[in-house]
Amino acid sequence: MHTIFHLDLDAFFVSVERVLDPSLEGKPVIVGGDPEGRGVVSTCSYEARKFGLHSAMPIRQAYKLCPQGIYLRGHFSEYIHYSKAVKKILEEYAPLIEQSSIDEYYIDFTGCEKIYGDFPKFALFLQNEIKEKLSLPCSIGIGSNKTIAKIGSDFKKPMGVTYVAPGDEKKFLSPLPVEKMPGVGKVTLKELQSRGIYTVGDIAKLPQDYFATDFGKSGLDLWRKANGEGTEFLTIKREQKSISKETTYSEDVVDKKLLEDTLFNLTSKVAQTLRDNNFMASTIGIKLRYSDFQTIERAKTIRPTDDDKVIYETVVDLFRKAFTRRVAVRLIGVHLTKFANFAEQGYLFESEDEKRKKLLKAVNIVRSKYGFGSVQLGSLKEAD
């Protein structure tokens, strides 16, 4: 039997901001940008969540609910620094670590009972170690697979520890609302509730074939998770084969301009990641998911580039050709694939392309220091 920890840094961006500025402690803090501008909430403090705020909420909507909140653009370079510092602490104790995001870590402690003894007590030790050294709170879930561990880390927040003993997986999951299961979004939730399925236990009681027939592969996966099954093995190193950014709207959107504004922001982010990794991409793609859950993906191969403007022009062209239904959109995304390393060269006389490459490089440096929202490349929207 495996023993997997899932360590989730609580309100991570806000926690880092409070390390940088202790006066923010105890106040409603929202990281995500200018409340009068575009964008969404990246992270908000638990004090802000009492007003109904949550991640991915449009920043203007957040301001209406909590005008007294403290709105910050954030310090992304600091978030990366602290994320690496947490992993460095974990590496002192853990044989295997999978960092699944900037603030989440799966840790395999299988076979370490004789070293660390009681796992819940050891989880408290790790919490205190991170809190004392970095002043960052975290929650930890412990289970026999990654799904149980992840749900466990979200069970008691902030600074919670949840241990699900082997054999108790279904007992732990059964009373939880179905939306606590990874992969259950608004559309799936509505579909499940329309069938009288409100708890994870309701899923587990039904035949496996019921979900396989009515929901396909995703339904079968949901049924297995509801019955306590999940992946036991960590992915230690993954070669980056794609870069993607998606936005799921809190309310379905039909306005074309708003959709293109979202694509504008997503394009800036994927292009930023491209340059951070010294890559150029040759295949540009978009993803549209309508309110009726129909999903459309389109892609186009172009000359390798890392330029926001070129990528955005391609993205908008794909979007305008694909957006033909009079149905609202619930999710929209941009993805890049087929990477090539970018080799810088010196030129005696700079062309406009070389000047733009230098500009983009400078943009990356400024964003790394002052946050992503500190610079917006308005010239992108020449594609309009």
C-alpha positions in Angstrom: 0.0 0.0 0.0 1.3 3.4 -1.0 1.5 6.5 1.3 1.1 9.7 -0.7 1.1 13.2 0.8 -0.4 16.2 -1.0 0.9 19.5 0.3 -1.0 22.6 -0.7 0.3 26.0 0.3 -2.7 27.9 1.6 -3.6 31.1 -0.3 0.0 31.0 -1.5 0.3 34.3 -3.4 -1.4 36.1 -0.5 0.8 34.3 2.0 4.0 35.5 0.2 2.7 39.0 0.0 2.2 38.9 3.8 5.8 37.8 4.2 6.9 40.8 2.1 4.5 43.1 3.9 3.3 41.9 7.4 0.8 44.8 7.7 -1.4 42.7 5.3 -2.0 40.1 8.0 -5.6 39.6 8.9 -6.9 41.8 6.1 -8.9 40.9 2.9 -6.1 40.7 0.3 -6.7 40.0 -3.4 -3.9 39.2 -5.9 -4.8 39.6 -9.5 -4.4 43.2 -10.7 -6.2 46.5 -11.0 -9.9 46.2 -9.9 -10.8 48.8 -12.6 -9.0 46.9 -15.3 -9.3 43.5 -17.0 -8.2 40.2 -15.4 -9.3 37.7 -12.8 -8.5 37.0 -9.2 -5.4 34.8 -8.9 -5.6 34.2 -5.2 -7.5 35.8 -2.3 -7.1 35.6 1.4 -9.6 33.7 3.6 -10.8 37.1 4.9 -11.7 38.1 1.3 -13.5 34.8 0.7 -16.0 35.6 3.4 -17.4 38.2 0.9 -17.9 35.5 -1.8 -14.6 36.0 -3.6 -12.8 33.1 -5.2 -10.0 32.3 -7.7 -10.8 33.0 -11.4 -13.5 35.5 -10.5 -13.4 38.6 -12.7 -11.5 41.3 -10.8 -14.2 43.9 -11.3 -16.8 41.6 -9.9 -14.5 40.9 -6.9 -14.3 44.7 -6.3 -18.1 45.1 -6.2 -18.3 42.4 -3.6 -15.3 43.6 -1.5 -14.4 47.2 -2.3 -12.6 47.5 1.0 -10.2 44.8 0.0 -6.5 45.4 -0.7 -5.9 44.6 -4.4 -2.3 43.7 -5.5 -0.7 42.9 -8.9 1.6 40.5 -7.1 5.3 39.6 -7.2 5.6 36.5 -9.4 9.4 36.3 -9.1 8.9 36.1 -5.3 6.3 33.3 -5.7 8.8 31.3 -7.8 11.5 31.9 -5.2 9.3 30.7 -2.3 7.9 27.8 -4.2 11.5 26.5 -4.8 12.3 27.2 -1.2 9.4 24.9 -0.1 10.6 22.2 -2.4 14.1 22.4 -1.0 12.8 21.8 2.5 10.7 18.8 1.3 13.8 17.3 -0.5 15.5 17.0 2.9 12.9 14.4 3.9 11.1 13.0 0.8 12.4 10.3 -1.4 10.1 11.2 -4.3 8.4 14.6 -5.1 6.1 15.7 -7.9 5.5 19.4 -8.0 2.1 19.6 -9.8 1.9 23.4 -9.7 3.6 26.4 -8.1 1.9 25.8 -4.8 1.2 22.0 -4.8 3.4 19.0 -4.2 2.8 15.3 -4.2 5.2 13.4 -2.0 5.6 9.6 -1.9 6.6 8.4 1.6 5.8 4.7 0.9 8.0 2.5 3.1 9.2 5.4 5.3 7.1 4.3 8.4 10.2 3.2 10.3 12.0 6.5 9.6 9.2 9.0 10.3 6.8 6.9 12.5 3.2 8.3 12.8 2.4 10.0 9.5 -0.1 12.6 10.8 2.4 13.7 13.4 5.1 13.9 10.7 2.8 16.0 8.6 2.5 18.4 11.5 6.3 18.5 11.7 6.5 19.4 8.0 3.9 22.1 8.4 5.8 23.7 11.3 9.1 23.4 9.5 7.7 25.4 6.5 5.9 27.8 8.7 9.0 28.5 10.9 11.5 28.8 8.1 9.4 30.5 5.4 6.3 31.9 7.3 4.0 30.1 4.8 1.0 28.1 6.0 0.1 24.8 4.2 -2.4 22.0 4.4 -1.6 18.3 3.9 -3.7 15.4 2.9 -2.4 11.8 3.3 -3.8 8.8 1.5 -3.2 5.7 -0.4 -3.3 7.5 -3.8 -3.0 11.0 -5.3 -6.8 11.6 -5.5 -7.4 10.8 -1.8 -4.4 12.9 -0.8 -5.5 15.9 -2.8 -9.1 15.8 -1.6 -7.6 15.4 2.0 -5.4 18.5 1.7 -8.6 20.6 0.9 -10.6 19.0 3.7 -9.3 21.2 6.5 -8.0 24.6 5.5 -6.0 26.5 6.4 -3.1 24.6 8.2 -5.0 21.3 8.3 -3.8 17.7 8.2 -6.2 15.0 7.1 -5.1 11.3 7.2 -7.3 8.7 5.4 -6.2 5.3 6.6 -5.9 2.5 4.0 -9.4 0.9 3.7 -11.2 4.0 4.8 -11.2 5.7 1.4 -14.9 5.2 0.6 -16.0 6.0 4.2 -14.1 9.3 4.0 -15.4 10.2 0.5 -19.0 9.1 0.9 -20.5 12.2 2.7 -18.6 14.7 0.6 -20.6 16.8 -1.9 -19.8 15.7 -5.5 -18.2 19.1 -6.3 -15.3 18.2 -4.0 -14.2 15.5 -6.6 -11.5 16.6 -9.0 -13.0 17.1 -12.5 -16.5 18.0 -11.4 -17.3 21.4 -12.8 -20.5 23.4 -13.0 -21.9 21.5 -16.0 -21.1 18.0 -14.6 -22.4 19.1 -11.2 -25.7 20.2 -12.7 -26.0 17.0 -14.7 -25.3 14.9 -11.6 -27.8 16.8 -9.4 -30.5 16.5 -12.1 -30.2 12.7 -11.6 -30.4 13.0 -7.8 -26.7 12.5 -7.3 -25.5 15.0 -4.6 -22.7 13.2 -2.7 -19.7 11.1 -3.6 -21.4 8.2 -1.9 -24.3 8.5 -4.3 -21.9 8.0 -7.2 -20.3 5.0 -5.5 -23.6 3.3 -5.0 -24.5 3.3 -8.7 -23.2 0.6 -11.1 -20.0 1.3 -13.0 -21.7 0.7 -16.3 -24.2 3.6 -15.6 -21.4 6.1 -15.6 -19.5 4.5 -18.4 -22.6 4.6 -20.6 -23.9 8.0 -19.8 -20.7 10.0 -19.2 -18.1 8.0 -21.2 -14.4 7.9 -20.1 -14.7 10.8 -17.7 -17.7 9.2 -16.0 -15.8 6.0 -15.5 -12.9 7.9 -14.1 -15.3 9.7 -11.7 -16.8 6.4 -10.6 -13.4 4.9 -9.8 -12.4 8.0 -7.8 -15.7 7.9 -5.9 -14.8 4.3 -4.9 -11.4 5.4 -3.5 -9.3 4.5 -6.5 -6.6 6.7 -7.9 -3.1 7.0 -9.3 -0.4 5.7 -6.9 2.7 6.7 -8.8 4.2 10.2 -9.0 5.4 11.8 -12.2 8.9 13.0 -11.3 10.0 14.6 -14.5 8.0 15.6 -17.5 9.4 17.0 -20.7 7.4 20.1 -21.6 5.5 19.3 -24.8 3.0 22.1 -24.7 2.2 25.4 -23.1 -1.4 26.3 -22.5 -3.6 28.7 -20.6 -7.4 28.5 -20.1 -10.1 30.5 -18.5 -13.4 29.0 -17.3 -16.0 31.8 -16.9 -18.1 32.1 -13.7 -20.9 32.9 -16.1 -21.2 31.7 -19.7 -20.2 34.4 -22.2 -21.5 35.1 -25.7 -20.0 38.6 -26.2 -17.3 38.3 -28.9 -15.3 41.2 -27.8 -15.0 39.9 -24.2 -13.9 36.5 -25.6 -11.2 38.2 -27.7 -10.1 40.2 -24.7 -9.6 37.0 -22.8 -7.7 35.5 -25.7 -5.5 38.7 -25.6 -4.6 38.1 -22.0 -4.1 34.3 -22.4 -1.8 35.0 -25.4 0.3 37.3 -23.4 0.8 34.7 -20.7 1.7 31.8 -23.0 4.1 34.0 -24.9 5.7 35.1 -21.6 6.2 31.4 -20.7 7.7 30.7 -24.1 10.3 33.4 -23.7 11.0 32.3 -20.0 11.9 28.9 -21.4 13.9 30.3 -24.3 11.4 28.5 -26.7 9.7 29.4 -30.0 6.4 27.7 -31.0 5.3 26.7 -34.4 1.8 25.3 -33.8 -0.7 27.7 -32.3 -4.1 26.4 -31.1 -7.3 27.5 -29.4 -10.0 25.7 -27.4 -13.6 26.6 -27.1 -16.0 24.9 -24.7 -19.7 25.9 -25.1 -22.3 26.0 -22.4 -23.7 22.7 -23.7 -20.3 21.2 -23.2 -19.5 20.9 -26.9 -15.7 21.4 -27.3 -13.9 22.7 -30.4 -10.2 22.8 -30.9 -8.4 24.4 -33.8 -4.7 24.8 -34.6 -2.4 26.3 -37.2 1.3 25.7 -37.9 3.3 28.8 -38.7 6.9 29.9 -38.8 8.4 29.4 -35.2 7.9 32.5 -33.1 7.8 33.8 -29.5 6.2 37.1 -30.5 2.9 38.0 -28.7 1.6 39.9 -31.8 2.2 37.0 -34.2 0.6 34.5 -31.9 -2.4 36.7 -31.1 -3.0 37.3 -34.8 -3.1 33.6 -35.4 -5.3 33.0 -32.3 -7.9 35.6 -33.3 -8.0 34.2 -36.9 -8.6 30.7 -35.5 -11.2 32.0 -33.1 -13.2 34.0 -35.6 -13.4 31.0 -38.0 -14.4 28.6 -35.1 -16.9 30.8 -33.3 -19.9 30.1 -35.5 -22.5 28.9 -33.1 -25.0 31.2 -31.3 -24.2 29.5 -28.0 -22.5 30.9 -24.9 -18.9 29.9 -24.1 -17.9 28.6 -20.7 -14.2 27.9 -21.3 -11.7 29.4 -23.7 -8.0 28.6 -24.1 -4.8 29.1 -26.0 -2.1 26.4 -26.5 1.3 26.2 -28.1 3.2 23.1 -29.3 6.1 22.1 -31.4 8.9 24.0 -29.7 12.3 25.0 -31.0 15.0 26.5 -28.9 15.7 30.2 -29.6 19.3 30.9 -30.5 20.2 34.6 -30.2 22.5 36.1 -32.8 24.3 39.4 -33.1 23.5 41.8 -35.9 25.5 44.8 -37.2 22.4 46.6 -38.1 19.2 45.8 -36.2 16.0 45.1 -38.2 12.6 45.8 -36.8 12.4 42.1 -35.9 15.6 42.2 -33.9 14.4 45.4 -32.1 11.1 43.7 -31.2 12.9 40.7 -29.8 14.9 43.0 -27.5 11.6 44.7 -26.5 10.0 41.4 -25.7 13.1 40.3 -23.7 12.9 43.5 -21.7 9.2 42.9 -21.1 10.0 39.5 -19.5 12.5 41.1 -17.2 10.1 43.8 -16.0 7.3 41.3 -15.5 9.6 38.9 -13.5 10.5 41.7 -11.2 7.2 43.6 -10.8 4.5 41.0 -11.8 2.8 40.0 -15.0 0.3 42.9 -14.9 3.0 45.5 -14.8 3.4 45.5 -18.6 0.7 45.1 -21.3 1.6 45.0 -25.0 -1.2 47.1 -26.4 0.1 46.7 -30.0 -1.1 43.1 -30.0 -4.6 44.3 -30.6 -3.7 45.6 -34.1 -5.2 42.3 -35.1 -8.6 43.9 -34.5 
